[in-house]
Amino acid sequence: MKNFLNQNWFKISVWAGMIGPVLFVAVFTIEGWLRPGYNALGMYVSELSLGPRGSIQIVNFIIFGLLFLIFTRAVANEFVDGKASKAGPILLTIIAFCFLISGPFVTDPGTIFTYQMSWHGILHGIFGALVFSLAPVSCFVFYRRFREDTKWKRLSSWTITACIIIVIAVIFMKIGQIPPSIINTNVGLIQRIALITYLSWIFTFALALFRKNLQGRVS
């Protein structure tokens, strides 16, 4: 009975890792299209948390953060020793928590000055910075495991590619915070490149865990 419950919990965790990224991206993309006055090219995803319909994106952050946290348990269960077994799940847990807490700690409009920021806007910025700083680090940590583990080697190329794309996008995001520039008017697009790349990697990671678990039961 205990083994059965563990298997079912593992499956739930893996499904959370696949559903979470798809749901999160779908919600902020559709909401960005439908929100009057919102410019997805020049505005951050977090700015969807502002205004009368801001609760949609706030809940989106919270739901995704919870699903991401659930997924980290599947990762910890899979990698019990060796490279990435400790640092990997810890990094993913921190990132998942930052997504979760980014919901209630609503951001400030991107047009205000630093000295005008609210306390919750400052906290949102800190958690957001952690997400974009640790995302490529987590990819690299798992890449070190994947490139040497024959069971995961097929995922190594995509993992290091995702790491590089995110790093480049984050650098351009930082440059884009210095107006005026072409980059500044497209910071929303650049953020989405980094965000969707990382969430695509999470989805692929979860899918690989799902397939590995399925093959294990068949064999």
C-alpha positions as protocol buffer text, in pm:
chain_id: "A"
residue {
  index: 1
  type: MET
  ca { x: 0 y: 0 z: 0 }
}
residue {
  index: 2
  type: LYS
  ca { x: 282 y: 240 z: 86 }
}
residue {
  index: 3
  type: ASN
  ca { x: 457 y: 169 z: -245 }
}
residue {
  index: 4
  type: PHE
  ca { x: 130 y: 225 z: -432 }
}
residue {
  index: 5
  type: LEU
  ca { x: 82 y: 562 z: -263 }
}
residue {
  index: 6
  type: ASN
  ca { x: 441 y: 660 z: -338 }
}
residue {
  index: 7
  type: GLN
  ca { x: 397 y: 572 z: -707 }
}
residue {
  index: 8
  type: ASN
  ca { x: 76 y: 771 z: -732 }
}
residue {
  index: 9
  type: TRP
  ca { x: 230 y: 1070 z: -555 }
}
residue {
  index: 10
  type: PHE
  ca { x: 526 y: 1052 z: -794 }
}
residue {
  index: 11
  type: LYS
  ca { x: 291 y: 1054 z: -1094 }
}
residue {
  index: 12
  type: ILE
  ca { x: 101 y: 1352 z: -952 }
}
residue {
  index: 13
  type: SER
  ca { x: 430 y: 1537 z: -899 }
}
residue {
  index: 14
  type: VAL
  ca { x: 543 y: 1469 z: -1255 }
}
residue {
  index: 15
  type: TRP
  ca { x: 209 y: 1579 z: -1400 }
}
residue {
  index: 16
  type: ALA
  ca { x: 236 y: 1897 z: -1194 }
}
residue {
  index: 17
  type: GLY
  ca { x: 569 y: 1965 z: -1367 }
}
residue {
  index: 18
  type: MET
  ca { x: 406 y: 1933 z: -1708 }
}
residue {
  index: 19
  type: ILE
  ca { x: 77 y: 2111 z: -1641 }
}
residue {
  index: 20
  type: GLY
  ca { x: 223 y: 2401 z: -1443 }
}
residue {
  index: 21
  type: PRO
  ca { x: 442 y: 2560 z: -1714 }
}
residue {
  index: 22
  type: VAL
  ca { x: 179 y: 2517 z: -1988 }
}
residue {
  index: 23
  type: LEU
  ca { x: -96 y: 2666 z: -1773 }
}
residue {
  index: 24
  type: PHE
  ca { x: 118 y: 2957 z: -1654 }
}
residue {
  index: 25
  type: VAL
  ca { x: 229 y: 3058 z: -2004 }
}
residue {
  index: 26
  type: ALA
  ca { x: -121 y: 3012 z: -2149 }
}
residue {
  index: 27
  type: VAL
  ca { x: -279 y: 3234 z: -1884 }
}
residue {
  index: 28
  type: PHE
  ca { x: -34 y: 3524 z: -1906 }
}
residue {
  index: 29
  type: THR
  ca { x: -31 y: 3506 z: -2288 }
}
residue {
  index: 30
  type: ILE
  ca { x: -410 y: 3510 z: -2326 }
}
residue {
  index: 31
  type: GLU
  ca { x: -450 y: 3771 z: -2054 }
}
residue {
  index: 32
  type: GLY
  ca { x: -186 y: 3986 z: -2226 }
}
residue {
  index: 33
  type: TRP
  ca { x: -382 y: 3970 z: -2551 }
}
residue {
  index: 34
  type: LEU
  ca { x: -712 y: 4055 z: -2386 }
}
residue {
  index: 35
  type: ARG
  ca { x: -598 y: 4322 z: -2140 }
}
residue {
  index: 36
  type: PRO
  ca { x: -677 y: 4672 z: -2271 }
}
residue {
  index: 37
  type: GLY
  ca { x: -367 y: 4894 z: -2284 }
}
residue {
  index: 38
  type: TYR
  ca { x: -124 y: 4612 z: -2208 }
}
residue {
  index: 39
  type: ASN
  ca { x: 179 y: 4582 z: -2436 }
}
residue {
  index: 40
  type: ALA
  ca { x: 342 y: 4240 z: -2412 }
}
residue {
  index: 41
  type: LEU
  ca { x: 651 y: 4357 z: -2602 }
}
residue {
  index: 42
  type: GLY
  ca { x: 736 y: 4636 z: -2361 }
}
residue {
  index: 43
  type: MET
  ca { x: 576 y: 4531 z: -2033 }
}
residue {
  index: 44
  type: TYR
  ca { x: 672 y: 4258 z: -1787 }
}
residue {
  index: 45
  type: VAL
  ca { x: 451 y: 3957 z: -1718 }
}
residue {
  index: 46
  type: SER
  ca { x: 421 y: 4070 z: -1356 }
}
residue {
  index: 47
  type: GLU
  ca { x: 250 y: 4393 z: -1462 }
}
residue {
  index: 48
  type: LEU
  ca { x: -56 y: 4185 z: -1544 }
}
residue {
  index: 49
  type: SER
  ca { x: -102 y: 4167 z: -1166 }
}
residue {
  index: 50
  type: LEU
  ca { x: -199 y: 4535 z: -1167 }
}
residue {
  index: 51
  type: GLY
  ca { x: -542 y: 4681 z: -1227 }
}
residue {
  index: 52
  type: PRO
  ca { x: -898 y: 4549 z: -1183 }
}
residue {
  index: 53
  type: ARG
  ca { x: -813 y: 4213 z: -1345 }
}
residue {
  index: 54
  type: GLY
  ca { x: -481 y: 4177 z: -1168 }
}
residue {
  index: 55
  type: SER
  ca { x: -614 y: 3893 z: -954 }
}
residue {
  index: 56
  type: ILE
  ca { x: -595 y: 3662 z: -1257 }
}
residue {
  index: 57
  type: GLN
  ca { x: -217 y: 3689 z: -1280 }
}
residue {
  index: 58
  type: ILE
  ca { x: -179 y: 3687 z: -901 }
}
residue {
  index: 59
  type: VAL
  ca { x: -362 y: 3353 z: -885 }
}
residue {
  index: 60
  type: ASN
  ca { x: -161 y: 3235 z: -1187 }
}
residue {
  index: 61
  type: PHE
  ca { x: 162 y: 3294 z: -994 }
}
residue {
  index: 62
  type: ILE
  ca { x: 30 y: 3112 z: -689 }
}
residue {
  index: 63
  type: ILE
  ca { x: -104 y: 2808 z: -875 }
}
residue {
  index: 64
  type: PHE
  ca { x: 212 y: 2770 z: -1080 }
}
residue {
  index: 65
  type: GLY
  ca { x: 431 y: 2809 z: -771 }
}
residue {
  index: 66
  type: LEU
  ca { x: 238 y: 2533 z: -594 }
}
residue {
  index: 67
  type: LEU
  ca { x: 254 y: 2299 z: -895 }
}
residue {
  index: 68
  type: PHE
  ca { x: 625 y: 2371 z: -932 }
}
residue {
  index: 69
  type: LEU
  ca { x: 684 y: 2292 z: -564 }
}
residue {
  index: 70
  type: ILE
  ca { x: 500 y: 1961 z: -607 }
}
residue {
  index: 71
  type: PHE
  ca { x: 718 y: 1880 z: -909 }
}
residue {
  index: 72
  type: THR
  ca { x: 1037 y: 1936 z: -708 }
}
residue {
  index: 73
  type: ARG
  ca { x: 940 y: 1634 z: -494 }
}
residue {
  index: 74
  type: ALA
  ca { x: 949 y: 1410 z: -801 }
}
residue {
  index: 75
  type: VAL
  ca { x: 1294 y: 1544 z: -888 }
}
residue {
  index: 76
  type: ALA
  ca { x: 1421 y: 1484 z: -534 }
}
residue {
  index: 77
  type: ASN
  ca { x: 1275 y: 1133 z: -545 }
}
residue {
  index: 78
  type: GLU
  ca { x: 1451 y: 1057 z: -875 }
}
residue {
  index: 79
  type: PHE
  ca { x: 1793 y: 1199 z: -791 }
}
residue {
  index: 80
  type: VAL
  ca { x: 1872 y: 1058 z: -448 }
}
residue {
  index: 81
  type: ASP
  ca { x: 2251 y: 1055 z: -489 }
}
residue {
  index: 82
  type: GLY
  ca { x: 2528 y: 1178 z: -714 }
}
residue {
  index: 83
  type: LYS
  ca { x: 2560 y: 1512 z: -891 }
}
residue {
  index: 84
  type: ALA
  ca { x: 2260 y: 1747 z: -866 }
}
residue {
  index: 85
  type: SER
  ca { x: 2094 y: 1528 z: -601 }
}
residue {
  index: 86
  type: LYS
  ca { x: 2121 y: 1797 z: -335 }
}
residue {
  index: 87
  type: ALA
  ca { x: 2174 y: 2130 z: -512 }
}
residue {
  index: 88
  type: GLY
  ca { x: 1925 y: 2052 z: -791 }
}
residue {
  index: 89
  type: PRO
  ca { x: 1607 y: 2004 z: -585 }
}
residue {
  index: 90
  type: ILE
  ca { x: 1707 y: 2289 z: -351 }
}
residue {
  index: 91
  type: LEU
  ca { x: 1746 y: 2533 z: -641 }
}
residue {
  index: 92
  type: LEU
  ca { x: 1416 y: 2424 z: -795 }
}
residue {
  index: 93
  type: THR
  ca { x: 1240 y: 2461 z: -459 }
}
residue {
  index: 94
  type: ILE
  ca { x: 1374 y: 2815 z: -412 }
}
residue {
  index: 95
  type: ILE
  ca { x: 1265 y: 2914 z: -764 }
}
residue {
  index: 96
  type: ALA
  ca { x: 922 y: 2757 z: -716 }
}
residue {
  index: 97
  type: PHE
  ca { x: 876 y: 2943 z: -387 }
}
residue {
  index: 98
  type: CYS
  ca { x: 978 y: 3271 z: -555 }
}
residue {
  index: 99
  type: PHE
  ca { x: 709 y: 3219 z: -820 }
}
residue {
  index: 100
  type: LEU
  ca { x: 453 y: 3140 z: -551 }
}
residue {
  index: 101
  type: ILE
  ca { x: 532 y: 3443 z: -337 }
}
residue {
  index: 102
  type: SER
  ca { x: 544 y: 3673 z: -642 }
}
residue {
  index: 103
  type: GLY
  ca { x: 166 y: 3646 z: -655 }
}
residue {
  index: 104
  type: PRO
  ca { x: 64 y: 3812 z: -326 }
}
residue {
  index: 105
  type: PHE
  ca { x: 362 y: 4052 z: -333 }
}
residue {
  index: 106
  type: VAL
  ca { x: 236 y: 4249 z: -631 }
}
residue {
  index: 107
  type: THR
  ca { x: 482 y: 4439 z: -848 }
}
residue {
  index: 108
  type: ASP
  ca { x: 477 y: 4813 z: -911 }
}
residue {
  index: 109
  type: PRO
  ca { x: 419 y: 4967 z: -1256 }
}
residue {
  index: 110
  type: GLY
  ca { x: 735 y: 4958 z: -1464 }
}
residue {
  index: 111
  type: THR
  ca { x: 715 y: 5333 z: -1526 }
}
residue {
  index: 112
  type: ILE
  ca { x: 777 y: 5444 z: -1166 }
}
residue {
  index: 113
  type: PHE
  ca { x: 1114 y: 5542 z: -1022 }
}
residue {
  index: 114
  type: THR
  ca { x: 1301 y: 5325 z: -772 }
}
residue {
  index: 115
  type: TYR
  ca { x: 1237 y: 5566 z: -483 }
}
residue {
  index: 116
  type: GLN
  ca { x: 863 y: 5543 z: -550 }
}
residue {
  index: 117
  type: MET
  ca { x: 846 y: 5166 z: -516 }
}
residue {
  index: 118
  type: SER
  ca { x: 616 y: 5008 z: -256 }
}
residue {
  index: 119
  type: TRP
  ca { x: 741 y: 4752 z: -6 }
}
residue {
  index: 120
  type: HIS
  ca { x: 558 y: 4470 z: -184 }
}
residue {
  index: 121
  type: GLY
  ca { x: 696 y: 4590 z: -518 }
}
residue {
  index: 122
  type: ILE
  ca { x: 1049 y: 4576 z: -376 }
}
residue {
  index: 123
  type: LEU
  ca { x: 993 y: 4223 z: -247 }
}
residue {
  index: 124
  type: HIS
  ca { x: 845 y: 4119 z: -582 }
}
residue {
  index: 125
  type: GLY
  ca { x: 1157 y: 4254 z: -752 }
}
residue {
  index: 126
  type: ILE
  ca { x: 1383 y: 4058 z: -517 }
}
residue {
  index: 127
  type: PHE
  ca { x: 1199 y: 3730 z: -575 }
}
residue {
  index: 128
  type: GLY
  ca { x: 1189 y: 3797 z: -948 }
}
residue {
  index: 129
  type: ALA
  ca { x: 1563 y: 3860 z: -951 }
}
residue {
  index: 130
  type: LEU
  ca { x: 1617 y: 3529 z: -771 }
}
residue {
  index: 131
  type: VAL
  ca { x: 1411 y: 3346 z: -1033 }
}
residue {
  index: 132
  type: PHE
  ca { x: 1606 y: 3484 z: -1328 }
}
residue {
  index: 133
  type: SER
  ca { x: 1941 y: 3446 z: -1149 }
}
residue {
  index: 134
  type: LEU
  ca { x: 1889 y: 3090 z: -1029 }
}
residue {
  index: 135
  type: ALA
  ca { x: 1708 y: 2956 z: -1338 }
}
residue {
  index: 136
  type: PRO
  ca { x: 2025 y: 2921 z: -1550 }
}
residue {
  index: 137
  type: VAL
  ca { x: 2216 y: 2798 z: -1247 }
}
residue {
  index: 138
  type: SER
  ca { x: 1965 y: 2516 z: -1197 }
}
residue {
  index: 139
  type: CYS
  ca { x: 1994 y: 2423 z: -1565 }
}
residue {
  index: 140
  type: PHE
  ca { x: 2373 y: 2409 z: -1538 }
}
residue {
  index: 141
  type: VAL
  ca { x: 2361 y: 2201 z: -1219 }
}
residue {
  index: 142
  type: PHE
  ca { x: 2144 y: 1938 z: -1389 }
}
residue {
  index: 143
  type: TYR
  ca { x: 2348 y: 1959 z: -1708 }
}
residue {
  index: 144
  type: ARG
  ca { x: 2653 y: 1839 z: -1512 }
}
residue {
  index: 145
  type: ARG
  ca { x: 2450 y: 1533 z: -1412 }
}
residue {
  index: 146
  type: PHE
  ca { x: 2283 y: 1474 z: -1747 }
}
residue {
  index: 147
  type: ARG
  ca { x: 2601 y: 1481 z: -1955 }
}
residue {
  index: 148
  type: GLU
  ca { x: 2750 y: 1195 z: -1749 }
}
residue {
  index: 149
  type: ASP
  ca { x: 2438 y: 990 z: -1675 }
}
residue {
  index: 150
  type: THR
  ca { x: 2349 y: 762 z: -1967 }
}
residue {
  index: 151
  type: LYS
  ca { x: 1984 y: 762 z: -1860 }
}
residue {
  index: 152
  type: TRP
  ca { x: 1965 y: 1140 z: -1895 }
}
residue {
  index: 153
  type: LYS
  ca { x: 2226 y: 1218 z: -2160 }
}
residue {
  index: 154
  type: ARG
  ca { x: 1959 y: 1289 z: -2424 }
}
residue {
  index: 155
  type: LEU
  ca { x: 1842 y: 1587 z: -2219 }
}
residue {
  index: 156
  type: SER
  ca { x: 2190 y: 1737 z: -2171 }
}
residue {
  index: 157
  type: SER
  ca { x: 2208 y: 1934 z: -2500 }
}
residue {
  index: 158
  type: TRP
  ca { x: 1871 y: 2102 z: -2446 }
}
residue {
  index: 159
  type: THR
  ca { x: 1961 y: 2175 z: -2084 }
}
residue {
  index: 160
  type: ILE
  ca { x: 2284 y: 2361 z: -2164 }
}
residue {
  index: 161
  type: THR
  ca { x: 2114 y: 2537 z: -2457 }
}
residue {
  index: 162
  type: ALA
  ca { x: 1835 y: 2659 z: -2227 }
}
residue {
  index: 163
  type: CYS
  ca { x: 2098 y: 2776 z: -1978 }
}
residue {
  index: 164
  type: ILE
  ca { x: 2277 y: 2984 z: -2243 }
}
residue {
  index: 165
  type: ILE
  ca { x: 1954 y: 3135 z: -2383 }
}
residue {
  index: 166
  type: ILE
  ca { x: 1838 y: 3239 z: -2037 }
}
residue {
  index: 167
  type: VAL
  ca { x: 2174 y: 3396 z: -1947 }
}
residue {
  index: 168
  type: ILE
  ca { x: 2178 y: 3600 z: -2270 }
}
residue {
  index: 169
  type: ALA
  ca { x: 1815 y: 3708 z: -2224 }
}
residue {
  index: 170
  type: VAL
  ca { x: 1877 y: 3814 z: -1862 }
}
residue {
  index: 171
  type: ILE
  ca { x: 2180 y: 4022 z: -1971 }
}
residue {
  index: 172
  type: PHE
  ca { x: 1966 y: 4198 z: -2232 }
}
residue {
  index: 173
  type: MET
  ca { x: 1692 y: 4252 z: -1972 }
}
residue {
  index: 174
  type: LYS
  ca { x: 1943 y: 4430 z: -1752 }
}
residue {
  index: 175
  type: ILE
  ca { x: 2062 y: 4645 z: -2042 }
}
residue {
  index: 176
  type: GLY
  ca { x: 1699 y: 4715 z: -2129 }
}
residue {
  index: 177
  type: GLN
  ca { x: 1643 y: 4872 z: -1787 }
}
residue {
  index: 178
  type: ILE
  ca { x: 1857 y: 5166 z: -1901 }
}
residue {
  index: 179
  type: PRO
  ca { x: 1630 y: 5388 z: -2116 }
}
residue {
  index: 180
  type: PRO
  ca { x: 1599 y: 5497 z: -2383 }
}
residue {
  index: 181
  type: SER
  ca { x: 1689 y: 5213 z: -2620 }
}
residue {
  index: 182
  type: ILE
  ca { x: 1537 y: 4963 z: -2860 }
}
residue {
  index: 183
  type: ILE
  ca { x: 1596 y: 4698 z: -2596 }
}
residue {
  index: 184
  type: ASN
  ca { x: 1408 y: 4904 z: -2339 }
}
residue {
  index: 185
  type: THR
  ca { x: 1095 y: 4904 z: -2554 }
}
residue {
  index: 186
  type: ASN
  ca { x: 1114 y: 4527 z: -2588 }
}
residue {
  index: 187
  type: VAL
  ca { x: 1193 y: 4417 z: -2232 }
}
residue {
  index: 188
  type: GLY
  ca { x: 862 y: 4230 z: -2214 }
}
residue {
  index: 189
  type: LEU
  ca { x: 958 y: 4018 z: -2514 }
}
residue {
  index: 190
  type: ILE
  ca { x: 1307 y: 3954 z: -2377 }
}
residue {
  index: 191
  type: GLN
  ca { x: 1166 y: 3852 z: -2038 }
}
residue {
  index: 192
  type: ARG
  ca { x: 925 y: 3614 z: -2209 }
}
residue {
  index: 193
  type: ILE
  ca { x: 1212 y: 3454 z: -2402 }
}
residue {
  index: 194
  type: ALA
  ca { x: 1394 y: 3381 z: -2075 }
}
residue {
  index: 195
  type: LEU
  ca { x: 1078 y: 3274 z: -1894 }
}
residue {
  index: 196
  type: ILE
  ca { x: 934 y: 3051 z: -2166 }
}
residue {
  index: 197
  type: THR
  ca { x: 1273 y: 2891 z: -2230 }
}
residue {
  index: 198
  type: TYR
  ca { x: 1303 y: 2795 z: -1864 }
}
residue {
  index: 199
  type: LEU
  ca { x: 945 y: 2675 z: -1834 }
}
residue {
  index: 200
  type: SER
  ca { x: 988 y: 2472 z: -2154 }
}
residue {
  index: 201
  type: TRP
  ca { x: 1291 y: 2309 z: -1994 }
}
residue {
  index: 202
  type: ILE
  ca { x: 1089 y: 2229 z: -1681 }
}
residue {
  index: 203
  type: PHE
  ca { x: 815 y: 2077 z: -1899 }
}
residue {
  index: 204
  type: THR
  ca { x: 1070 y: 1867 z: -2090 }
}
residue {
  index: 205
  type: PHE
  ca { x: 1232 y: 1758 z: -1764 }
}
residue {
  index: 206
  type: ALA
  ca { x: 894 y: 1649 z: -1625 }
}
residue {
  index: 207
  type: LEU
  ca { x: 806 y: 1470 z: -1950 }
}
residue {
  index: 208
  type: ALA
  ca { x: 1136 y: 1280 z: -1938 }
}
residue {
  index: 209
  type: LEU
  ca { x: 1060 y: 1176 z: -1579 }
}
residue {
  index: 210
  type: PHE
  ca { x: 714 y: 1063 z: -1687 }
}
residue {
  index: 211
  type: ARG
  ca { x: 851 y: 851 z: -1974 }
}
residue {
  index: 212
  type: LYS
  ca { x: 1127 y: 706 z: -1757 }
}
residue {
  index: 213
  type: ASN
  ca { x: 874 y: 606 z: -1493 }
}
residue {
  index: 214
  type: LEU
  ca { x: 649 y: 454 z: -1760 }
}
residue {
  index: 215
  type: GLN
  ca { x: 933 y: 252 z: -1910 }
}
residue {
  index: 216
  type: GLY
  ca { x: 1032 y: 133 z: -1563 }
}
residue {
  index: 217
  type: ARG
  ca { x: 685 y: -9 z: -1501 }
}
residue {
  index: 218
  type: VAL
  ca { x: 672 y: -178 z: -1844 }
}
residue {
  index: 219
  type: SER
  ca { x: 1010 y: -342 z: -1797 }
}
